[in-house]
């Protein structure tokens, strides 16, 4: 099964396809959503490192949530509450035009319009799961890149050059792993439970499941 992950920036989309563990990677401009959709055709799913919609303010009056997170969506709040992993920036009601969040929402929409199923992924949380809950070095450091590459290899991604990849492509590969697991019925959906009393905006962030809880060894 071919699954795809997309890491979203304000200027570029770093896309990674997994097909039986084998890897193909591409970089698309934000304006190339049609080209991205064509490349994703036939995939069993696409994981996107970006919100799939603006916030509806489901937690705006939730006194049990820290003020900086109240504007966020259920998926973001649930991930923090249930896994202790809070997103760096919650999604606002009106993402700024041209921002990475705006680009991410437009990516979800463009793919869904042509029948491609997408899910939202937060790679940092996903890598934490693969690392058995351990904190990871920053992804912009050599140690962080090596550790993420090792975790991907342990999850079945076959590419001997992973440690040379940029953090954008490594995040894309993690998103592809989650998309594949979701197609197989193994990924975990994180969202507010039905009895949360928050209005249930329907948003969710998906996490991988580690068959073996591994702490990747940082290689010299």
C-alpha positions as CSV (number, residue, x, y, z in Angstrom):
1,X,0.0,0.0,0.0
2,X,1.3,3.4,-0.9
3,X,0.9,6.0,1.8
4,X,2.1,9.6,1.8
5,X,3.1,12.2,4.4
6,X,3.3,16.0,3.8
7,X,5.2,18.4,5.9
8,X,3.8,21.9,5.4
9,X,5.8,25.2,5.4
10,X,4.7,28.6,4.3
11,X,6.7,28.2,1.0
12,X,7.1,24.5,0.3
13,X,5.5,21.1,0.8
14,X,7.9,18.3,1.6
15,X,6.2,15.1,0.6
16,X,7.3,11.5,1.3
17,X,5.7,8.3,-0.2
18,X,6.1,4.9,1.4
19,X,5.4,1.8,-0.7
20,X,6.2,-1.4,1.2
21,X,8.8,0.5,3.1
22,X,10.5,1.9,0.1
23,X,10.7,5.7,-0.1
24,X,10.1,8.4,-2.7
25,X,10.4,12.1,-1.7
26,X,9.4,15.3,-3.5
27,X,9.3,19.0,-2.8
28,X,6.3,21.0,-4.1
29,X,5.8,24.8,-4.0
30,X,2.7,25.9,-2.2
31,X,1.2,26.9,-5.5
32,X,1.6,23.4,-6.8
33,X,-1.4,21.7,-5.0
34,X,-2.7,20.3,-8.3
35,X,0.7,18.7,-8.9
36,X,0.8,17.3,-5.4
37,X,-2.7,15.9,-5.8
38,X,-1.7,14.1,-9.0
39,X,1.4,12.7,-7.2
40,X,-0.8,11.4,-4.4
41,X,-3.3,9.7,-6.7
42,X,-3.9,6.1,-5.6
43,X,-2.5,6.5,-2.1
44,X,-4.4,4.8,0.7
45,X,-4.1,7.9,2.7
46,X,-2.2,11.1,3.2
47,X,-0.9,12.4,6.6
48,X,-0.4,16.1,6.7
49,X,1.6,18.0,9.3
50,X,-0.9,20.9,9.6
51,X,-4.4,21.6,10.8
52,X,-7.2,20.5,8.6
53,X,-9.4,23.5,9.4
54,X,-9.7,26.7,11.4
55,X,-10.7,26.6,15.1
56,X,-14.4,26.8,16.0
57,X,-13.5,27.9,19.5
58,X,-14.8,24.7,21.2
59,X,-12.6,25.3,24.3
60,X,-12.7,29.1,24.4
61,X,-14.5,29.1,27.8
62,X,-12.8,26.0,29.2
63,X,-11.3,27.1,32.5
64,X,-9.5,23.7,32.7
65,X,-7.3,24.6,29.7
66,X,-4.4,27.1,30.0
67,X,-5.4,30.4,28.4
68,X,-2.8,30.1,25.5
69,X,-4.5,26.9,24.3
70,X,-8.2,27.8,24.7
71,X,-8.5,29.1,21.1
72,X,-7.4,25.8,19.8
73,X,-9.3,22.8,18.4
74,X,-10.4,19.6,20.2
75,X,-7.6,17.6,18.6
76,X,-4.9,20.0,19.9
77,X,-6.4,20.2,23.4
78,X,-7.0,16.4,23.6
79,X,-3.4,15.7,22.6
80,X,-2.1,17.9,25.4
81,X,-4.5,16.5,28.0
82,X,-4.2,12.9,27.1
83,X,-0.5,12.7,26.1
84,X,1.0,15.7,27.7
85,X,2.2,16.9,24.3
86,X,0.9,20.4,23.5
87,X,1.3,22.0,20.1
88,X,3.5,25.0,19.8
89,X,0.8,27.2,18.3
90,X,-2.9,26.4,18.4
91,X,-5.0,27.0,15.3
92,X,-6.8,30.3,15.3
93,X,-10.3,31.0,14.0
94,X,-8.8,32.8,11.0
95,X,-5.3,31.6,10.1
96,X,-3.3,34.5,8.5
97,X,-3.4,34.3,4.7
98,X,0.0,33.0,3.4
99,X,0.9,31.4,6.8
100,X,1.9,27.7,7.1
101,X,-1.5,27.0,8.8
102,X,-3.3,28.5,5.9
103,X,-1.2,26.5,3.5
104,X,-1.9,23.3,5.4
105,X,-5.7,23.9,5.5
106,X,-5.6,24.5,1.7
107,X,-3.6,21.3,1.2
108,X,-6.2,19.2,3.1
109,X,-9.0,20.8,1.1
110,X,-7.3,20.4,-2.3
111,X,-6.6,16.7,-1.8
112,X,-10.1,15.9,-0.4
113,X,-11.7,17.7,-3.3
114,X,-10.3,15.0,-5.6
115,X,-11.2,12.1,-3.3
116,X,-7.9,11.7,-1.5
117,X,-8.4,11.0,2.2
118,X,-6.2,13.1,4.6
119,X,-5.5,13.0,8.3
120,X,-3.8,15.5,10.6
121,X,-0.5,14.5,12.1
122,X,1.8,16.2,14.6
123,X,5.3,14.6,13.9
124,X,6.9,15.6,17.2
125,X,4.2,13.7,19.1
126,X,4.5,10.8,16.7
127,X,8.2,10.5,17.2
128,X,7.7,10.7,21.0
129,X,5.4,7.6,20.7
130,X,8.0,5.7,18.6
131,X,10.6,6.7,21.3
132,X,8.5,5.2,24.1
133,X,7.6,8.6,25.4
134,X,11.1,9.8,25.8
135,X,11.9,13.4,24.9
136,X,13.9,13.9,21.7
137,X,16.7,16.3,20.9
138,X,15.6,19.3,18.8
139,X,15.0,18.3,15.2
140,X,17.3,21.0,14.0
141,X,20.3,19.4,15.7
142,X,22.5,16.5,14.4
143,X,21.4,14.3,17.3
144,X,17.8,15.1,16.7
145,X,18.1,14.2,13.0
146,X,19.9,10.9,13.8
147,X,17.4,9.9,16.4
148,X,14.4,10.5,14.2
149,X,16.0,8.6,11.3
150,X,16.7,5.6,13.6
151,X,13.1,5.6,14.8
152,X,11.8,5.7,11.2
153,X,14.0,2.8,10.3
154,X,12.8,0.8,13.3
155,X,9.2,1.5,12.0
156,X,10.0,-0.1,8.7
157,X,11.2,2.8,6.5
158,X,13.9,1.4,4.3
159,X,16.3,4.1,3.2
160,X,19.9,4.1,4.2
161,X,20.3,7.8,3.7
162,X,17.6,8.9,6.2
163,X,20.1,10.4,8.6
164,X,21.1,12.8,5.8
165,X,17.5,14.0,5.3
166,X,16.3,17.4,6.3
167,X,14.0,17.6,9.3
168,X,11.1,18.6,6.9
169,X,11.5,15.3,5.0
170,X,11.8,13.3,8.2
171,X,8.6,14.9,9.5
172,X,7.0,14.0,6.2
173,X,8.1,10.4,6.5
174,X,6.6,10.2,10.0
175,X,3.4,11.5,8.6
176,X,3.5,8.8,5.9
177,X,4.0,6.1,8.6
178,X,0.9,7.3,10.5
179,X,-1.1,7.4,7.2
180,X,-0.1,3.8,6.4
181,X,-0.9,2.6,9.9
182,X,-4.3,4.3,9.8
183,X,-5.1,2.6,6.5
184,X,-4.2,-0.7,8.2
185,X,-6.4,0.1,11.2
186,X,-3.6,0.5,13.7
187,X,-3.0,4.3,14.1
188,X,-4.5,6.1,17.1
189,X,-7.0,8.9,16.8
190,X,-6.7,11.6,19.5
191,X,-9.7,13.9,20.0
192,X,-12.1,15.0,22.7
193,X,-14.3,12.2,24.0
194,X,-18.1,12.5,23.4
195,X,-18.8,13.4,27.0
196,X,-16.2,16.2,27.1
197,X,-18.9,18.9,27.0
198,X,-16.9,21.1,24.6
199,X,-19.1,21.1,21.5
200,X,-17.0,18.4,19.7
201,X,-15.6,20.3,16.7
202,X,-14.6,16.9,15.2
203,X,-10.9,17.6,14.9
204,X,-8.3,14.9,15.7
205,X,-4.6,14.3,15.6
206,X,-3.4,10.9,14.6
207,X,-0.5,9.0,16.3
208,X,1.5,6.0,15.3
209,X,1.5,2.8,17.2
210,X,4.9,1.3,18.0
211,X,4.9,-2.5,17.9
212,X,8.1,-2.4,19.9
213,X,8.7,0.5,22.3
214,X,12.2,1.6,21.2
215,X,14.6,4.3,22.3
216,X,16.7,5.0,19.3
217,X,20.4,4.9,19.9
218,X,22.1,8.2,18.8
219,X,24.9,7.3,16.5
220,X,28.2,9.2,16.2
